[in-house]
Amino acid sequence: MFNPIIFQAPRASYNKSSFPRNLCTIPWNPMISPGRTGGVPCLWFPAPKAATVVMYFHANSEDIGTAFHFVKHMRDQFKVNVISIEYPGYGLLQGIEPTEETIFEVALTVFRYLVDELRVSYSSVIVFGRSLGSGPAIFLAAQYPIGGMILVSPFISIRAAAKHIGGRIVAFMFSNVFQNHRRIVNVSCPVLFIHGASDSLIPVEHSKTLFGLCRSRKLLVTPPKMDHNSSMFSDPNAFAVPAIHFFGFPGWRTLTPPFMPFDLFEAHRGDDVPTLRDGSSRKTEGAESWLYNCCGKLAEESSDQVLVRQEKTLQEECVQNDYVPAQAFQVLRAPLLPLALRAASDEDATLSELFKSLLKQLVAWMAHRPPTASLSSLRDALLEAGHGLVRKAWQRMRGLSSGRMGLEQRAAAVAAFVRSG
């Protein structure tokens, strides 16, 4: 009942070309959403060597475009990967009615993609829900052993929130959806609650009630001057400092961080629809069958991480100059980028020069692979050898650097070593 009032989707604040480096489409999972075509628009912000992925579920009356600067600032501040998920009926995800069921469906689709396709471990996922977003965040945390959850201005349920705003009679006119108080008792991960003491839309008592029902490790922060629409980074003690101390951001570092395939971004520039890897879908529990006029505040835009910008520039340069096709770049990037990043600190080798040399050598190797070998199987084989191969190749690179070999000779020698490994 009253879905147009509960879900107040604003006019889309972005289009397909608004964020070419960050806007991607996560394909629907046929085991969760049989018959759906297209995918879920998301904003992906990678952080160098970060194993942690924060899934951000935005508030009502905003979309992922409105939340762009906040999510980007969170990546820069915490040094973790962040993905912001769009809701049905919001932004570019049109043609699907926004309901509790479809929002949970979207949340589960993106979560399973991170785990099944990008090989992100459960413990490396942290869900972050603000206001309306607390619903899908608690939904996931109650079902899976994830690494943690952040709740900002959460509510007990839609009906409880409507009761505070319009009274008991108005409350019973709304469906009793997003029953967070029933699901949070099943959450086992650490939970950080942040709720402004000056919030007049959703009173802080909602968080206090959920805090009392939560059985896991937890922390409740109630900044006295914070209201429902306050900027999250305006006061470090309100959000950034508690989050860093509670979760230990940036957390684990890895040589093989989650990598979002390029074709998910390229889908916005053509008619191709991204798909899952063959046989990769798992049967999981499907999604179950706002009144809040909340607009996210825009944080000041901060500079990109240097290594992320270098990697993107290198990718574009390699593709434009036919050094290597885009698909091959995707396959080779994961096992070779750590080597290239380390070699970038060498006194006579830059990231761009060394990586391009390695790619040109290895592209010839790929051209002679068995006809039956797919790019995905080749990637899996490279990743399987990953850590040891990169470590040995780096040691060899360091040994060669002391001699008189030039950059091309060194790159050729390392490429030959990688091929033989």
C-alpha positions as CSV (number, residue, x, y, z in Angstrom):
1,M,0.0,0.0,0.0
2,F,1.1,3.6,-0.7
3,N,4.3,2.6,-2.5
4,P,4.5,6.0,-4.2
5,I,4.6,7.7,-0.8
6,I,6.9,5.2,0.8
7,F,9.4,5.2,-2.1
8,Q,9.9,8.8,-3.1
9,A,12.2,8.3,-6.1
10,P,13.6,11.6,-7.4
11,R,14.2,12.5,-11.0
12,A,17.4,10.7,-12.1
13,S,20.4,12.8,-11.3
14,Y,22.7,10.9,-13.7
15,N,22.7,9.3,-17.1
16,K,24.7,6.5,-18.8
17,S,27.6,8.8,-19.5
18,S,27.7,10.7,-16.2
19,F,30.4,8.6,-14.5
20,P,32.3,6.6,-17.2
21,R,34.9,5.3,-14.8
22,N,32.6,4.3,-12.0
23,L,29.1,3.5,-13.4
24,C,28.7,-0.2,-14.1
25,T,25.9,-2.7,-14.6
26,I,25.8,-5.8,-12.4
27,P,23.9,-8.6,-14.4
28,W,20.8,-10.1,-13.0
29,N,21.3,-13.6,-11.5
30,P,18.9,-16.1,-13.2
31,M,18.7,-18.1,-10.0
32,I,17.5,-15.0,-8.1
33,S,15.7,-13.1,-10.8
34,P,14.6,-15.5,-13.6
35,G,13.5,-13.8,-16.8
36,R,14.9,-10.4,-16.0
37,T,17.1,-8.7,-18.6
38,G,19.7,-5.9,-18.3
39,G,21.2,-5.4,-14.9
40,V,21.6,-3.3,-11.8
41,P,23.3,0.2,-12.1
42,C,26.0,0.6,-9.5
43,L,28.9,2.9,-8.8
44,W,32.2,1.1,-8.3
45,F,35.1,2.7,-6.5
46,P,38.2,0.5,-6.3
47,A,40.9,1.0,-3.7
48,P,44.5,-0.3,-4.4
49,K,45.2,-3.6,-2.7
50,A,42.1,-3.4,-0.5
51,A,40.3,-6.7,0.3
52,T,37.3,-5.1,2.0
53,V,34.2,-4.1,0.0
54,V,31.6,-1.8,1.4
55,M,28.1,-2.2,-0.1
56,Y,26.3,1.2,0.2
57,F,22.5,1.4,0.2
58,H,21.5,5.0,-0.1
59,A,18.6,6.8,1.6
60,N,15.2,7.7,0.1
61,S,14.7,10.7,-2.2
62,E,18.2,10.2,-3.7
63,D,19.9,7.9,-6.1
64,I,23.4,6.7,-6.6
65,G,24.2,9.8,-8.6
66,T,23.3,12.0,-5.7
67,A,25.4,9.8,-3.4
68,F,28.4,9.9,-5.7
69,H,30.6,12.3,-3.8
70,F,29.8,10.8,-0.4
71,V,30.7,7.3,-1.6
72,K,33.8,8.5,-3.4
73,H,34.9,10.3,-0.2
74,M,34.3,7.2,1.8
75,R,36.6,5.2,-0.5
76,D,39.3,7.9,-0.1
77,Q,38.9,8.2,3.6
78,F,38.7,4.5,4.5
79,K,40.9,3.1,1.7
80,V,38.5,0.3,1.0
81,N,36.5,-0.7,-2.2
82,V,33.0,0.7,-2.2
83,I,30.0,-0.2,-4.4
84,S,26.8,1.9,-4.3
85,I,23.7,0.0,-5.4
86,E,20.6,1.5,-7.2
87,Y,17.1,0.7,-6.2
88,P,14.3,-0.3,-8.6
89,G,12.4,2.8,-9.8
90,Y,15.3,5.0,-8.9
91,G,18.0,6.5,-11.3
92,L,18.5,4.3,-14.3
93,L,16.9,1.2,-12.9
94,Q,13.4,1.8,-14.4
95,G,10.7,-0.6,-15.4
96,I,10.6,-2.3,-12.0
97,E,8.3,-1.2,-9.2
98,P,10.1,-0.3,-6.0
99,T,8.9,-2.7,-3.3
100,E,10.5,-4.4,-0.3
101,E,10.8,-7.6,-2.4
102,T,12.5,-5.9,-5.4
103,I,14.9,-3.9,-3.3
104,F,16.0,-7.1,-1.5
105,E,16.3,-8.8,-4.9
106,V,18.7,-6.1,-6.1
107,A,20.7,-6.3,-2.8
108,L,21.0,-10.1,-3.1
109,T,22.0,-9.9,-6.8
110,V,24.9,-7.5,-6.2
111,F,26.0,-9.4,-3.1
112,R,26.1,-12.8,-4.9
113,Y,28.0,-11.2,-7.8
114,L,30.7,-9.9,-5.4
115,V,31.0,-13.4,-3.8
116,D,30.5,-15.7,-6.7
117,E,32.1,-13.7,-9.6
118,L,34.7,-11.4,-7.9
119,R,35.6,-14.0,-5.3
120,V,35.1,-11.6,-2.4
121,S,34.9,-13.6,0.9
122,Y,31.9,-13.1,3.2
123,S,34.1,-11.7,5.9
124,S,35.4,-9.0,3.5
125,V,31.9,-7.6,2.9
126,I,30.6,-4.7,5.0
127,V,27.0,-3.5,4.3
128,F,26.2,0.1,4.9
129,G,22.6,1.3,5.0
130,R,21.4,4.8,5.5
131,S,17.7,5.4,6.5
132,L,15.8,3.4,3.8
133,G,19.0,1.6,3.1
134,S,19.0,0.0,6.5
135,G,16.3,-2.4,5.2
136,P,18.4,-4.2,2.6
137,A,21.6,-3.9,4.7
138,I,20.0,-5.8,7.7
139,F,18.4,-8.2,5.2
140,L,21.8,-9.3,4.0
141,A,23.5,-9.3,7.4
142,A,20.8,-11.5,8.9
143,Q,21.4,-14.2,6.2
144,Y,25.1,-14.3,5.7
145,P,28.3,-14.3,7.9
146,I,29.6,-10.9,6.6
147,G,32.3,-8.8,8.0
148,G,30.2,-6.0,9.5
149,M,27.4,-3.6,9.1
150,I,27.0,0.2,9.4
151,L,23.5,1.6,10.0
152,V,22.9,5.4,9.8
153,S,19.5,6.7,11.0
154,P,17.8,3.2,10.8
155,F,14.2,2.6,11.6
156,I,12.4,-0.2,13.5
157,S,9.9,-0.7,10.6
158,I,8.0,1.5,8.0
159,R,4.9,1.3,10.2
160,A,6.8,2.4,13.3
161,A,8.3,5.4,11.4
162,A,4.9,6.3,10.0
163,K,3.4,6.2,13.5
164,H,5.9,8.8,14.7
165,I,5.2,11.1,11.8
166,G,1.4,10.8,11.4
167,G,0.1,8.9,14.4
168,R,-1.4,5.5,14.9
169,I,-4.2,5.8,12.3
170,V,-1.9,6.9,9.6
171,A,0.6,4.1,10.5
172,F,-2.0,1.3,9.8
173,M,-2.5,2.7,6.3
174,F,1.0,1.5,5.4
175,S,2.2,-2.0,4.8
176,N,4.3,-3.3,7.6
177,V,7.4,-3.7,5.4
178,F,11.1,-3.5,6.3
179,Q,10.6,-5.1,9.7
180,N,14.2,-4.4,10.8
181,H,13.5,-5.3,14.4
182,R,12.6,-8.8,13.5
183,R,15.6,-9.4,11.3
184,I,18.4,-7.8,13.4
185,V,18.1,-10.5,16.1
186,N,19.7,-12.9,13.5
187,V,22.7,-10.6,12.7
188,S,26.0,-12.0,14.0
189,C,28.5,-9.5,12.5
190,P,29.8,-6.4,14.3
191,V,27.3,-3.5,13.9
192,L,28.0,0.2,14.1
193,F,24.9,2.3,14.8
194,I,25.0,6.1,14.1
195,H,21.9,8.2,14.8
196,G,21.7,11.9,15.3
197,A,20.2,13.0,18.6
198,S,18.6,15.9,16.8
199,D,16.9,13.7,14.2
200,S,13.3,14.8,14.2
201,L,12.2,12.6,11.3
202,I,13.4,9.2,12.6
203,P,14.0,9.6,16.4
204,V,17.1,8.2,17.9
205,E,14.9,5.8,19.9
206,H,14.6,3.7,16.7
207,S,18.4,3.0,16.8
208,K,18.3,2.4,20.6
209,T,15.6,-0.2,20.1
210,L,17.5,-2.0,17.3
211,F,20.7,-1.7,19.4
212,G,19.0,-3.5,22.3
213,L,17.8,-6.3,20.0
214,C,21.1,-6.8,18.3
215,R,23.1,-9.7,19.9
216,S,26.4,-9.2,18.2
217,R,29.4,-6.9,18.9
218,K,27.9,-3.4,18.6
219,L,28.5,0.3,19.1
220,L,25.9,3.1,19.2
221,V,27.0,6.7,18.4
222,T,24.5,9.6,18.9
223,P,26.1,12.9,17.8
224,P,24.2,15.6,19.6
225,K,24.0,18.1,16.6
226,M,23.4,15.6,13.9
227,D,20.0,15.4,12.2
228,H,18.5,13.1,9.6
229,N,20.1,14.9,6.6
230,S,23.5,16.0,8.1
231,S,26.6,15.5,6.1
232,M,28.4,12.4,7.3
233,F,31.9,13.8,7.0
234,S,31.3,17.3,8.4
235,D,32.2,16.1,11.9
236,P,34.9,13.4,12.0
237,N,33.8,12.2,15.4
238,A,30.3,11.5,14.2
239,F,31.2,8.9,11.6
240,A,34.8,8.6,10.3
241,V,36.5,8.2,13.6
242,P,34.1,5.6,15.1
243,A,34.1,3.6,11.8
244,I,37.9,3.5,11.6
245,H,38.3,2.4,15.2
246,F,35.4,-0.1,15.2
247,F,36.2,-1.9,12.0
248,G,40.0,-1.2,11.8
249,F,39.8,0.3,8.3
250,P,41.4,-0.2,5.8
251,G,41.7,-3.7,7.1
252,W,43.3,-6.6,5.1
253,R,45.5,-5.8,2.1
254,T,45.8,-8.1,-0.9
255,L,47.8,-8.5,-4.1
256,T,44.7,-9.6,-5.9
257,P,41.9,-7.1,-4.9
258,P,38.4,-7.4,-6.4
259,F,38.4,-6.4,-10.0
260,M,35.2,-5.3,-11.8
261,P,35.3,-6.6,-15.4
262,F,35.6,-3.9,-18.1
263,D,32.6,-5.2,-20.0
264,L,30.3,-4.2,-17.2
265,F,31.3,-0.6,-17.8
266,E,31.3,-0.9,-21.6
267,A,27.7,-2.1,-21.5
268,H,26.6,1.5,-20.9
269,R,28.0,2.5,-24.3
270,G,26.3,-0.1,-26.4
271,D,23.5,-2.6,-26.6
272,D,25.4,-5.6,-25.1
273,V,24.0,-7.0,-21.9
274,P,26.5,-8.2,-19.4
275,T,26.1,-11.9,-18.3
276,L,27.5,-14.1,-15.6
277,R,30.2,-16.7,-16.2
278,D,28.8,-20.0,-17.4
279,G,28.0,-22.3,-14.5
280,S,28.9,-19.7,-11.9
281,S,25.4,-19.1,-10.5
282,R,24.6,-20.7,-7.2
283,K,21.1,-21.5,-5.9
284,T,20.6,-19.2,-3.0
285,E,17.6,-18.1,-1.0
286,G,15.7,-15.6,-3.1
287,A,14.3,-12.2,-2.0
288,E,11.2,-12.3,0.1
289,S,7.7,-12.1,-1.6
290,W,9.6,6.3,2.0
291,L,8.0,8.1,3.8
292,Y,11.4,9.6,4.5
293,N,12.1,12.8,2.6
294,C,15.9,12.2,3.0
295,C,18.4,13.8,0.6
296,G,22.0,12.8,1.0
297,K,24.4,15.7,1.5
298,L,27.2,16.1,-0.9
299,A,30.7,15.9,0.6
300,E,33.5,17.9,-1.0
301,E,35.0,16.1,-3.9
302,S,38.5,14.8,-3.2
303,S,41.2,13.7,-5.5
304,D,41.4,10.1,-7.0
305,Q,43.9,7.7,-5.6
306,V,47.0,8.0,-7.7
307,L,47.4,4.3,-8.5
308,V,43.7,4.0,-9.6
309,R,44.1,6.9,-12.0
310,Q,47.4,5.5,-13.4
311,E,45.8,2.1,-14.0
312,K,42.8,3.7,-15.8
313,T,45.0,5.9,-18.0
314,L,47.2,2.9,-18.8
315,Q,44.1,0.8,-19.7
316,E,42.8,3.4,-22.1
317,E,46.3,3.9,-23.7
318,C,46.8,0.2,-24.2
319,V,43.4,-0.3,-25.9
320,Q,43.6,2.9,-28.0
321,N,47.0,2.0,-29.4
322,D,46.3,-1.6,-30.0
323,Y,48.9,-2.8,-27.5
324,V,46.4,-5.3,-26.2
325,P,42.6,-5.9,-26.6
326,A,40.4,-4.9,-23.7
327,Q,39.5,-8.5,-22.9
328,A,43.1,-9.5,-22.7
329,F,43.9,-6.6,-20.5
330,Q,41.2,-7.7,-18.1
331,V,42.6,-11.3,-18.0
332,L,46.2,-10.2,-17.5
333,R,45.6,-7.4,-15.1
334,A,45.0,-9.3,-11.9
335,P,48.2,-11.4,-11.7
336,L,50.5,-8.8,-13.3
337,L,49.4,-5.5,-11.8
338,P,51.1,-6.1,-8.4
339,L,54.4,-6.8,-10.2
340,A,54.0,-3.7,-12.3
341,L,53.1,-1.5,-9.3
342,R,56.2,-2.8,-7.4
343,A,58.4,-2.3,-10.4
344,A,57.1,1.2,-10.8
345,S,59.2,2.2,-7.8
346,D,62.4,1.1,-9.7
347,E,64.6,4.0,-10.6
348,D,64.7,3.4,-14.3
349,A,61.2,1.8,-15.0
350,T,57.8,3.5,-14.9
351,L,54.5,1.8,-14.4
352,S,53.4,2.6,-17.9
353,E,56.5,1.6,-19.8
354,L,57.1,-1.7,-17.9
355,F,53.5,-2.8,-18.0
356,K,53.1,-2.1,-21.7
357,S,56.2,-4.0,-22.5
358,L,55.0,-7.0,-20.5
359,L,51.6,-6.9,-22.2
360,K,53.1,-6.8,-25.7
361,Q,55.2,-9.8,-24.8
362,L,52.4,-11.8,-23.2
363,V,49.8,-11.0,-25.9
364,A,51.9,-13.1,-28.3
365,W,51.8,-15.9,-25.8
366,M,48.0,-15.6,-25.5
367,A,47.6,-15.8,-29.3
368,H,49.2,-19.3,-29.3
369,R,47.1,-20.7,-26.5
370,P,45.1,-23.8,-27.3
371,P,41.9,-23.0,-29.3
372,T,39.7,-24.5,-26.6
373,A,41.2,-22.3,-23.8
374,S,38.8,-19.5,-23.0
375,L,39.8,-16.1,-21.6
376,S,38.2,-17.0,-18.3
377,S,40.0,-20.3,-17.9
378,L,43.3,-18.6,-18.8
379,R,42.6,-16.0,-16.1
380,D,41.8,-18.7,-13.5
381,A,45.0,-20.4,-14.4
382,L,47.0,-17.2,-14.0
383,L,45.3,-16.4,-10.7
384,E,46.0,-19.9,-9.4
385,A,49.7,-19.4,-9.9
386,G,49.2,-15.8,-8.8
387,H,51.1,-15.1,-5.6
388,G,54.1,-17.4,-6.0
389,L,54.6,-16.4,-9.7
390,V,54.5,-12.7,-9.1
391,R,56.8,-13.0,-6.1
392,K,59.3,-15.0,-8.1
393,A,59.0,-12.7,-11.1
394,W,59.6,-9.7,-8.9
395,Q,62.7,-11.3,-7.4
396,R,64.0,-11.9,-10.9
397,M,63.2,-8.4,-11.9
398,R,65.2,-7.1,-8.9
399,G,68.1,-9.3,-9.9
400,L,68.1,-8.1,-13.5
401,S,67.9,-4.5,-12.4
402,S,71.5,-4.6,-11.0
403,G,72.9,-5.5,-14.4
404,R,73.2,-3.5,-17.6
405,M,70.0,-4.8,-19.3
406,G,67.7,-2.1,-20.7
407,L,64.0,-1.9,-20.0
408,E,62.9,-3.9,-23.1
409,Q,65.4,-6.7,-22.4
410,R,64.3,-6.9,-18.8
411,A,60.7,-6.9,-19.7
412,A,61.3,-9.6,-22.3
413,A,63.2,-11.7,-19.8
414,V,60.5,-11.4,-17.1
415,A,57.8,-12.2,-19.7
416,A,59.7,-15.3,-20.8
417,F,60.0,-16.3,-17.2
418,V,56.2,-15.8,-16.6
419,R,55.5,-17.9,-19.8
420,S,57.7,-20.7,-18.6
421,G,56.3,-20.6,-15.1
